[in-house]
Amino acid sequence: MFDLDVAMGRLVPYWISVLTTLFIISFLYAWTNDPGYLAFEKAIFKPLTKGMDHEVEDWASNLIGFIAPLLLASCLCALFLTNHRLPTWRCSWFNKIAAAIRRPPTKKEGDNMTNANVLQKLQASFGFFVSSLRLPFINMTSEAEYGHDLASKKVNQFGRGEPNFNAMSIWLAFLPMVIGVVAYLPVSFKWADEAAVTEGTSRTRERMISASYLSGWGSFMCLAFFLIPVTRHSVLLAAMGWSPIHALRLHIWFGYLSYIFMFIHGIMLVPVWYMYEPYAVYKQVIPDSRCWSWTWTAETEADIEPSCRHVHANLSGVIAAVFFTVLWGSSLNWVRRKNYRLFYTLHIIFGILTILGSILHMYWFVLYLIPSITYYLASTTPTVVQAVASRFRGGVKIRKVVLVEDSGGCVEVQMEAHRTAHAVLDREPCQFIKLCVPKISLIWHPFDVFKGYSVDGTTDDTVRFLFRPVGPFTKELAKRLTGVERPVTLVDGFYLGADKSELALQHDCVTMVAGGVALSPYLTLIPALLNRIALAERVGDNVKTKSIVLHWVVREPGLCRYYVDNYVNSILKRARALNLDTTLAIYVYLTGGEKAVVDSSEKTTPAALSSLTIADPSHDETAEAGSGSSEQDKYSNDGKGHDDIATGNSTGHPLELARMLPRRYSVAVWNFPFFLLFTVSVFVGFQLLWDQNPHDPMNYYDLSKMTWLVLYLIPLYFGFGILSEACVLGLRKYWPQPKLDDFEIVAVGGKMKELSDSDDGDINEDGNLPSAKVTMVYRQGRPNADQVFEDARMAAEPGIFMCGPSALTHMVKAEASKENSYLGLTRYCLYDEPYEM
């Protein structure tokens, strides 16, 4: 059914983003001098660039096709985007068309048509084509029987699942940029030949220079978009429903393409310097002493050869290339994995230096950077200002820190959270935050967050994250949080991606695979699914999801015991209390060797188990010091196997949502303050950079003016952020607050007594309660593909959610790829929750 609120709040921003992307890509493809483009340039570009320096005019006329659409789209999305779910049917027509590209009929089907006439064969072929819309794409020559069995119950799910951002980057970054440069190369060579005839120079020289400049243009076109995917709380990513961590692939592709184009640009100029210029190479890179004056002009440098302007451009270009090379080297995967702090620090420092050096190299290139610079600063600076303000307010208030025994040092942190943060996490589970502890490091680190649910579905007022200390930051964080004096902790979040609960409900079988502490995202996803299924069943709606399966691999028995006692048991009890038609099965794989579950390799237990029985269970050594409350104790078990550490410190404030967080409200009118701040910031930056670009630079100050102007923009944007933060903190008591969305929790009512009574009932030989639809199975050793895919293979529309070490997720992807195909088939929809950045 068509819903106007959904259309305005989700479909309109989504299609604004999609159409803007398609427009920019089409503009790149049509960049050559065809009649349509020339008419477009004459009608729009020429009037806007009238009176500018001819070089600026030539480059800016093309740039307008990229700046205006992107900035306008981001501002419109900031106004219209709401928290309604993005309809899953929006691409159904595309899925059916792609799914129809299938195999020819199998030999078995052909045997039935041996004596048929042409019309019957055409009818059979057409019938097969229709049926093949729901038939997986596998090699049927040897598995025809399998294919016929699947025809009636398996569905091609092309278009669902997590987008392949590497493939998307090829379409959105690589192909448009490469085709745009290659398509314009003949036009560039034509101009080079004309210049060679006019100036009497070598045609090879002019062509090499022309190709080099074209590569430089390609490098800057990539830089025009490379900051958008890494912008904090990007409204365009939120409109598309993309996870910020997944969208990093776009940033990486744009960055690498820019570096490659820059490298080609420099390499093609070196032979020109050596072979065709009458000056020594060092004189073309190191300016004459008279060129260092701020007041030189075209007239005063007439007797200086080569010209000051030419040599300054070469010198700044070489410096920018060195900075870019260091940036590229520090971004390699092995550097990032070995030393994340070094990678992050060099990335920030040399990223800024590369941009400034590039602007100093060619001042009008700043026009290409307007989309990245203004969009990034408008969204990020208010977030940084909010973090600084949080530092002076004492940071986020930490309610309790739990050191989990026998878990390899795992620590759980429970933070007090504002009700708006709870509303977002209830509506869209599987979120993550970025955390900074200034006394340890100024770098922000991501952590998955979750909540504790009681059997009746209610929660306390805390948001939690659990981590394993493996790197320098997490080790120091664990040490300080469990110490006497707790450090000030800054939190930025949540970072919204796709709505995982909505995606999961598209499938009849939802399989989740997690490893170790990566279970955290599913501690909110499973309760959200149970509640939404219960609501649908209560009103009589059809529920597609018939089974929910969790495979959890854990090494430490203490971590397993803590998760099961405090969270998993409550989820299982609630599932039994709701008595849904959907089944819930949890498989726990203990890989800790001698610390196995009892003596058997597999044991099934009823959902009402209060704790996991492991050899040598630890005793209750809980030490409370005032941070936990009686309300909190409702959602925790008896504390076995862990220490609660608290300092009694009441400073700090509840976790608050980021000021620039998009998709927060259900009504667009509440977006207006965010829209106003974002729009004013974006267009002030755009106007400043556009108008202040020198039309006719006369000296070195004019050439370097845009470099300093970009630096001036940073405090300007921080001023906007400080103003907005002051307004929020000072006026929010008087400013009307929107009513939070009501997320109805299905009450279990009298079923609680039934649940308590059944806990003591008889257990079948397999370990299950009679007719139980909720089970938990303990297994020894690592899972194999057959165990993980056991339920998914029997489903028509399975979805597999993964979060864990790369070895675990790669095993799942490799098995799924046996039946998935790039030629139109998605047998298993895969959703990869980011675990490692």
Residue pairs with C-beta under 8 A, 6 or more apart in sequence:
3 84
5 82
5 84
5 666
6 84
6 85
6 87
8 80
8 82
8 668
9 80
9 81
9 82
9 83
9 84
9 666
9 668
10 81
10 82
10 84
10 85
10 86
10 87
11 86
11 87
11 90
12 80
13 76
13 77
13 80
13 81
13 239
14 86
14 90
14 239
14 240
14 241
16 73
16 76
16 77
16 80
16 239
17 73
17 77
17 236
17 239
17 240
18 240
20 69
20 70
20 72
20 73
21 172
23 65
23 69
24 65
24 66
24 69
24 70
24 176
25 171
25 172
25 176
27 65
27 66
28 176
28 177
28 179
28 180
28 221
29 176
29 179
29 180
29 183
30 36
30 37
31 37
31 62
31 180
31 183
31 184
32 183
32 184
32 187
33 187
41 61
44 64
45 60
45 61
45 62
45 64
45 65
46 61
48 60
48 61
48 64
49 56
49 57
49 60
49 61
49 64
50 57
51 695
52 60
52 693
52 695
53 364
53 694
53 695
53 696
53 697
55 364
56 364
56 367
56 693
56 695
59 217
59 364
59 365
59 367
59 368
60 364
60 367
63 224
63 367
63 368
63 370
66 221
66 224
66 368
66 371
67 367
67 370
67 371
67 686
70 225
70 228
70 371
70 375
71 370
71 371
71 374
71 375
71 682
71 683
71 686
73 236
74 235
74 236
74 375
74 678
74 682
75 675
75 678
75 679
75 682
77 235
77 236
77 238
77 239
77 662
78 235
78 662
78 671
78 674
78 675
78 678
78 679
79 668
79 671
79 672
79 675
80 668
80 671
81 235
81 238
81 239
81 662
81 663
81 668
81 671
82 663
82 665
82 666
82 667
82 668
82 671
83 424
83 427
83 428
83 663
83 664
83 665
83 666
83 741
84 666
85 499
85 502
86 241
86 498
86 499
86 502
88 160
88 502
88 503
88 506
91 159
92 159
94 159
95 156
95 157
95 158
95 159
95 160
96 133
98 158
98 159
98 824
99 132
99 133
99 134
99 156
99 158
99 824
99 825
100 129
100 132
100 133
100 824
101 823
101 824
102 129
102 132
102 135
102 137
102 824
103 132
103 137
103 140
105 113
105 124
105 125
105 128
106 140
106 141
106 144
106 147
107 141
107 144
108 144
108 145
108 148
109 124
109 128
112 124
113 120
113 121
113 124
116 124
131 151
133 156
134 151
134 152
134 154
134 155
134 156
135 147
135 150
135 151
135 154
135 156
136 147
136 150
136 154
136 156
136 819
136 825
136 827
137 156
137 821
137 823
137 824
137 825
138 146
138 147
138 819
138 821
138 825
140 146
140 147
153 796
154 796
154 827
155 796
155 797
156 824
156 825
156 826
156 827
157 797
157 826
157 827
157 828
157 829
158 824
158 825
158 826
159 826
160 503
160 506
160 799
160 826
160 829
161 799
161 826
161 828
161 829
161 830
161 831
162 246
162 498
162 830
162 831
162 832
163 242
163 246
165 246
165 247
165 249
165 250
166 249
166 253
168 249
168 250
169 249
169 250
169 252
169 253
170 253
172 250
173 222
173 225
173 250
173 253
173 254
173 257
174 253
174 257
177 218
177 221
177 222
177 257
177 261
178 218
180 218
180 221
181 214
181 215
181 217
181 218
181 261
184 214
185 211
185 214
188 210
188 211
188 213
188 214
189 207
189 210
189 211
191 210
192 203
192 206
192 207
192 209
192 210
193 203
193 206
193 207
195 201
195 206
196 202
196 203
196 205
196 206
201 276
202 276
205 272
205 275
205 276
208 268
208 269
208 271
208 272
209 268
209 269
209 272
211 268
212 264
212 265
212 266
212 268
212 269
212 272
213 265
215 261
215 262
215 264
215 265
215 268
216 261
216 262
216 265
216 362
218 257
218 258
218 261
219 257
219 258
219 259
219 261
219 262
219 265
220 258
220 358
220 365
220 368
220 369
221 368
222 254
222 255
222 257
222 258
222 261
223 254
223 258
223 355
223 358
223 368
223 369
223 372
224 368
224 369
224 370
224 371
224 372
225 250
225 254
225 371
225 372
226 251
226 254
226 255
226 258
226 372
227 251
227 372
227 373
227 375
227 376
228 234
228 236
228 250
228 371
228 372
228 375
228 376
229 237
229 244
229 247
229 248
229 249
229 250
229 251
229 254
230 244
230 247
230 248
230 251
230 376
231 237
231 375
231 376
231 379
231 380
232 379
232 380
232 383
232 492
232 658
232 660
233 379
233 383
233 495
233 496
233 658
233 660
233 661
233 662
234 244
234 247
234 375
234 379
234 662
235 379
235 662
235 678
237 243
237 244
237 247
238 496
238 662
238 663
239 662
241 497
241 498
241 499
242 497
242 498
243 495
243 497
243 498
243 834
244 495
244 497
245 432
245 446
245 495
245 497
245 834
245 837
246 497
246 832
246 834
248 837
252 331
255 327
255 328
255 331
256 328
258 324
259 324
259 325
259 327
259 328
262 321
262 324
263 321
266 317
266 318
266 321
273 281
273 284
274 281
277 284
277 306
279 305
279 306
283 306
283 311
284 306
284 310
284 311
284 314
285 311
285 314
285 315
285 318
286 311
286 315
287 308
287 311
287 312
287 315
288 304
288 308
288 311
290 296
290 301
290 304
290 308
291 301
291 304
291 308
291 311
291 312
291 700
292 700
293 700
294 699
294 700
294 701
295 699
295 701
296 308
296 699
296 700
297 698
297 699
298 309
298 698
301 307
301 308
301 309
308 700
309 697
309 703
312 700
312 703
313 361
313 362
316 357
316 360
316 361
317 357
317 361
317 362
319 357
320 353
320 354
320 357
320 358
320 360
320 361
323 350
323 353
323 354
323 357
324 350
324 354
326 346
326 350
327 346
327 347
327 350
327 351
327 354
329 335
330 342
330 343
330 346
330 347
330 350
331 343
331 347
335 342
335 343
336 343
336 837
340 443
340 471
340 473
340 837
341 441
341 443
341 472
341 473
344 443
345 443
355 369
355 373
355 710
356 707
356 710
356 711
358 365
359 365
359 366
359 369
359 706
359 707
359 710
360 703
360 704
360 707
363 693
363 694
363 697
363 702
363 703
363 704
363 705
363 706
363 707
364 693
364 706
366 689
366 693
366 706
366 709
366 710
367 689
367 690
367 693
369 710
370 685
370 686
370 689
370 690
373 685
373 689
373 710
373 713
374 681
374 682
374 685
374 686
374 689
375 682
377 681
377 685
377 713
377 714
377 717
378 677
378 678
378 681
378 682
378 685
378 717
378 720
379 660
379 678
381 681
381 714
381 717
381 718
381 720
381 721
382 659
382 660
382 677
382 720
382 721
382 724
382 725
383 492
383 658
383 659
383 660
383 721
384 718
384 721
385 718
385 721
385 722
385 724
385 725
386 492
386 658
386 659
386 721
386 725
387 436
387 490
387 492
389 725
389 729
390 396
390 490
390 491
390 653
391 438
391 488
391 490
393 652
393 653
394 488
394 651
394 652
394 653
395 487
395 488
395 489
395 490
395 491
395 651
395 652
395 653
396 415
396 416
396 489
396 490
396 491
396 652
396 653
396 654
396 655
397 415
397 416
397 650
397 651
397 652
397 653
397 654
397 655
398 413
398 414
398 415
398 416
398 481
398 486
398 489
398 627
398 649
398 652
399 414
399 415
399 416
399 462
399 627
399 628
399 629
399 632
400 413
400 414
400 462
400 627
400 628
400 632
400 644
400 645
400 646
401 411
401 412
401 413
401 414
401 481
401 482
401 486
401 627
401 644
401 645
401 646
402 411
402 412
402 413
402 414
402 562
402 642
402 643
402 644
402 645
403 409
403 410
403 411
403 478
403 482
403 642
403 643
403 645
404 410
404 411
404 412
404 466
404 558
404 559
404 562
404 641
404 642
405 558
405 618
405 621
405 641
405 642
405 643
406 556
406 557
406 558
406 559
406 561
406 595
406 618
406 641
407 468
407 556
407 558
407 559
407 562
408 468
408 555
408 556
408 559
409 468
409 469
409 478
410 466
410 467
410 468
410 469
410 517
410 556
410 558
410 559
410 562
411 466
411 467
411 469
411 477
411 478
411 481
411 482
412 464
412 465
412 466
412 562
412 642
413 464
413 465
413 466
413 467
413 481
414 462
414 463
414 464
414 632
415 462
415 463
415 464
415 489
415 491
415 654
415 655
416 461
416 462
416 652
416 654
416 655
417 461
417 462
417 463
417 654
417 655
418 654
418 655
418 656
418 657
419 461
419 740
420 656
420 657
420 664
420 740
421 463
421 493
421 494
421 654
421 655
421 656
421 657
422 451
422 459
422 461
422 463
423 740
423 741
423 743
424 431
424 494
424 496
424 657
424 661
424 664
425 431
425 449
425 451
425 463
425 494
425 524
426 528
426 743
427 499
427 741
427 743
428 494
428 496
428 499
428 500
428 501
429 450
429 500
429 501
429 521
429 524
429 525
429 527
429 528
430 448
430 497
430 500
430 521
430 522
430 524
430 525
430 833
431 448
431 449
431 493
431 494
431 495
431 496
431 497
431 524
432 446
432 447
432 448
432 449
432 493
432 494
432 495
432 834
433 446
433 447
433 449
433 465
433 491
433 492
433 493
433 494
433 495
433 655
434 444
434 445
434 446
434 447
434 491
434 492
434 493
434 495
435 444
435 445
435 446
435 447
435 465
435 489
435 490
435 491
435 492
436 442
436 443
436 444
436 445
436 489
436 490
436 491
436 492
437 477
437 480
437 487
437 488
437 489
437 490
438 487
438 488
438 490
439 480
439 487
439 488
440 473
440 476
440 477
440 480
440 487
441 473
443 473
444 492
445 473
445 474
446 495
446 834
446 837
447 465
447 467
448 465
448 518
448 520
448 521
448 803
448 833
449 463
449 464
449 465
449 493
449 494
449 520
449 524
450 463
450 464
450 465
450 520
450 521
450 523
450 524
450 567
451 459
451 460
451 462
451 463
451 464
451 523
451 524
452 459
452 460
452 462
452 464
452 566
452 567
452 570
452 635
452 636
453 459
453 527
453 567
453 570
453 571
453 574
453 635
454 570
454 574
454 634
454 635
455 570
455 573
455 574
455 577
455 748
455 752
455 755
456 574
456 577
456 745
456 747
456 748
456 752
457 527
457 531
457 574
457 745
457 746
457 747
457 748
458 745
459 635
460 631
460 632
460 634
460 635
461 631
461 654
462 632
463 655
465 520
466 517
466 520
467 474
467 477
467 478
467 517
468 474
468 516
468 517
469 475
469 477
469 478
469 479
480 486
480 487
481 487
481 645
482 645
484 647
485 647
486 647
486 649
488 652
489 652
491 655
492 658
493 655
493 657
493 658
494 657
494 658
494 661
496 661
496 662
496 663
500 521
500 525
500 801
500 831
500 833
501 525
501 528
501 529
501 532
503 799
503 831
504 510
504 525
504 529
504 545
504 799
504 801
505 529
505 532
505 533
505 543
505 544
505 545
506 544
506 797
506 799
506 829
507 544
507 545
507 795
507 797
507 798
507 799
507 829
508 544
508 545
508 546
508 547
508 795
508 796
508 797
508 798
509 545
509 546
509 547
509 549
509 791
509 792
509 794
509 795
509 797
509 798
509 799
510 529
510 545
510 547
510 548
510 549
510 798
510 799
510 801
511 549
511 550
511 551
511 788
511 789
511 791
511 792
511 798
511 799
511 800
511 801
512 522
512 525
512 526
512 548
512 549
512 550
512 551
512 800
512 801
512 802
512 803
513 551
513 553
513 788
513 800
513 801
513 802
513 803
513 804
513 808
513 809
513 812
514 521
514 522
514 550
514 551
514 552
514 553
514 802
514 803
514 804
515 552
515 553
515 554
515 803
515 804
515 805
515 808
515 835
516 553
516 554
516 555
516 556
516 559
516 804
516 805
517 559
518 803
518 804
518 805
518 833
518 835
519 552
519 554
519 563
519 803
521 803
521 833
522 550
522 801
522 803
523 563
523 567
523 568
523 571
525 801
526 548
526 550
526 571
526 584
527 571
527 574
529 545
529 548
530 548
530 571
530 574
530 575
530 578
530 580
530 582
530 584
531 743
531 744
531 745
531 746
533 543
533 545
533 580
533 582
534 578
534 580
534 746
535 744
535 746
536 542
536 543
537 543
537 580
537 581
538 746
543 581
543 582
544 797
545 582
546 581
546 582
546 583
546 795
547 582
547 583
547 584
547 585
547 791
547 795
548 582
548 583
548 584
548 585
549 584
549 585
549 586
549 587
549 791
549 792
550 585
550 586
550 587
551 587
551 589
551 783
551 787
551 788
552 563
552 586
552 587
552 588
552 589
553 589
553 591
553 782
553 783
553 804
553 808
554 560
554 563
554 588
554 589
554 590
554 591
554 592
555 590
555 591
555 592
556 592
556 595
557 590
557 592
557 595
557 612
557 614
557 615
558 618
558 641
558 642
560 588
560 590
560 612
560 614
561 611
561 612
561 614
561 617
561 640
561 641
562 641
562 642
564 588
564 609
564 611
564 612
564 776
565 610
565 611
565 612
565 637
565 638
565 640
565 641
566 635
566 636
566 637
568 586
568 776
569 607
569 608
569 609
569 610
569 611
569 637
570 635
571 584
572 584
572 586
572 607
572 608
572 774
572 776
573 607
573 608
573 755
574 748
575 584
575 607
575 773
575 774
576 607
576 608
576 755
576 758
576 772
576 773
576 774
577 748
577 751
577 752
577 754
577 755
578 746
578 748
578 751
579 751
579 773
580 773
581 773
582 773
583 773
583 774
584 773
584 774
584 775
585 774
585 775
585 776
585 777
585 791
586 775
586 776
586 777
587 776
587 777
587 779
587 783
587 787
588 597
588 612
588 776
588 777
588 778
588 779
589 779
589 780
589 781
589 782
589 783
590 596
590 597
590 778
590 779
590 780
590 781
591 781
591 782
594 615
595 614
595 615
596 614
596 615
596 780
597 603
597 612
597 613
597 614
597 778
597 780
598 613
598 615
600 780
601 779
601 780
601 781
602 777
602 778
602 779
602 780
603 767
603 777
603 778
604 766
604 767
604 768
604 775
604 776
604 777
604 778
605 767
605 775
605 776
605 777
605 778
606 759
606 763
606 767
606 768
606 769
606 772
606 775
606 776
607 769
607 772
607 774
607 775
607 776
608 755
608 758
608 759
608 769
609 776
610 637
611 617
611 637
611 640
612 778
617 640
617 641
618 640
618 641
619 640
620 638
620 639
620 640
621 643
622 639
622 642
622 643
622 644
623 643
623 644
623 645
624 644
624 646
625 645
625 646
625 647
625 648
626 646
626 648
627 644
627 646
627 647
627 648
627 649
628 644
628 646
657 664
659 674
659 724
659 725
659 728
660 674
660 677
660 678
662 674
664 670
664 671
665 671
665 738
666 741
667 738
670 738
677 720
677 724
680 720
681 717
681 720
684 716
684 720
685 713
685 716
685 717
688 709
688 713
688 716
689 706
689 709
689 710
689 713
692 705
692 706
692 709
693 706
694 702
694 703
694 705
694 706
697 703
697 705
748 755
758 769
761 769
761 770
762 769
762 770
763 769
764 770
767 775
768 775
779 787
785 811
785 812
785 814
785 815
788 811
788 812
788 815
789 815
789 816
789 828
791 798
792 798
792 800
792 828
797 829
798 827
798 828
798 829
799 828
799 829
799 831
800 812
800 816
800 828
800 829
800 830
800 831
801 831
801 833
802 808
802 809
802 812
802 813
802 830
802 831
802 832
802 833
803 809
803 832
803 833
803 834
803 835
804 835
805 835
805 836
806 835
806 836
809 832
809 835
812 830
813 830
813 832
816 827
816 828
816 830
819 825
819 827
819 828
820 826
820 827
820 828
